[in-house]
Amino acid sequence: MSVIGYVSCMHISLKSALKYLHYLSQIEPLKQYLNRTAHLVYADRHKGVPTFQSYWKCGSADCVEHILKNCRAYCGKKNGKTNVHRNQVYELQRQHTREGYLAALEKMRRGFPVAAKYLDEHVDKSRVYLYELVKKGFTTHFHCTDNVAEVFNSVLT
C-alpha cells in the first residue's frame, strides 16, 4: 500500500493486536514522507492544517479540485453550462514559471473571463500554483489534488 493509503488508514479502528502491530510496521514510510521538507500534503480546508503541520516538517498546499469546485460556484452557469473548463484550471496550475502562468491566464481570460479573475484574485498563489511551490523548494511529483486520499477515505469509511 502506498504512503497516501496509510494516511487514510489512520481513521480505521484497530480491532486486534496483530492488525495494530502490522499498522505500526507500515507507518514508518509515512513518517519519513511527512518529515521531508520538500514534500506536500494537499488539503481542502485550512482549519486543521496548522495543527497537523506542527507535528511534521512537510508543507501543505491547496487541492486544485476543490479550487475548481469553488471557482465553478463563484462563476455560476450560463445557458446551463459552467463558465470554467477543468483543463484550463489544471493548465494554469501546472505552469513552471510566472510567465507561463500569465500566458495561460491570458488564454483563459479570452474564453472564461470570470473564472480567470477568480483564479487570479481569490486563490492563494503560494499554495496552489506550481511555479510558486517550486520557488519555495517543494517537490510536487505532479500531484496537485488530494484525490488519492479522498478515494481511500471513501473506500475505508
N, C-alpha and C positions, 0 to 999 in steps of 0.2 A: 504494500500500500504506500502511496506517496506521502510526503510530509503534509500536504494540504489535507489529505484524508484524515490524518491524526489530529489536525486542528478540530475537525468536526467531531471526531470520536471523543473529545473531551466532554461532550454533552451526554454520553451514554452512561447509564448507571452500571457499575461493575458488579456482577452477580456472584462471582466466585473468585477465590484466591488465585486460581490458575489464570483466569482472564486478567486479573489485576497484575500479576507478575508478567504476563505477556505484554500488557499495556506499558508497564514500566520499562521493559526491554526495548520497546519500539519508540519511546518518547525522545530518546537521545538525538535522533536526526532532527526532530522538530526543534529541540532546544538549540542545536547547533545552527539551524536555519535562522531562528529568531534572534540569535545573538550575533549575527553578521550585520555590520552597519550598512552594507551595500544593499541589503535585501529590503523588500517592501511587503507590507501586509495591506491588502485593499479592503476598504470598509465602505458601507453605505451610510453610516451615521457617525457623527463625531463624538457623541456623548460618552462612549466607552473607550475611545482611542487613547486619551491621556493616561488613564489608569492602566490600560493594557501595556502601553509603551513604557511605563515606569518600571516594568519588570524585565524588559528586553532592550536590546541595542538596535533592532531593526527600525526602519522608518515606516511611515504609513502614507497611503495615497487614497484618492477617491476613486471609486468604481465608475468606469465610463458608462456602463449600462444604467446605473442609477442617475448619472448626469443626463443621459439621453432621455430617460423617463421624465425627469424634471423639466428638461427642455421642451419635450412634447406637451407637457401640461401648461407651460408658460406660453407656448406658441398657439395652442388651440388647434382647431381644424378649420379648413376652408373647403367648401364643397365636399365635405365628408372625408377629406384626406388630411393627414397630419402634415404640418408645414415644416418638416425636417426629414432628412434622409439619413438612415443609420450609417451608411458607408461614408458619408461626408463627415459625420461626427468622428468616426474612427480615423479617417484620413487626417483630420485636424489634430487628433490626439497623438498620432504616431510620427509627427514631423520631428526630425533630429535637430533642426535649427530654428531659431526665431524667424529667420527669413522664410523658411519653408512653411512655418505656421502661418505667417502673414499672407503668403501666396494662397494657401489652402483656405484661409478665412475669406480672402477676397473672392475666390471661386464660389464659396458657399454664399456669400452676400448676393451674388448675381441670381441665384435661384431661391435662396431661403434667407432673406434679409433679417427677419425677426429672430430666427434661430441663431444666425451669426452674431447678432447683437447680444443675445442671451449668453452664448458660449464665450464671447469675448469679455463681456462686462460683469457677468454674475457668477462665473466659475473661477475658483482659486487656481490660477495657472500653475502655481508652485506645487499643487497637489494632484494635478491631472495630466498636464501635457508633458510628453516625453522630453522635449528639449529642456524643460526646467528640471525634471527629475534627474536627467543625465548630468546637467550642470551641477547639481547638488551631490553627485557621486553615487547615485543609486543605479543598480543593475536590475532592469525590469524583466529580462528574458522574454520580451514581447508580450508580457501579461499586462492587462490594464483593467481587469474586472475581478470581482470576487465570485464569478460564476461557478468555478470548480467547487469552492466551499459551499455555495448555495445548493448545488446538486447533491453533495454528500449530506448536507443538513436535511434536505427533503427526503432522502432515502432512509436516513437514520432515525428520523423523528416520526 
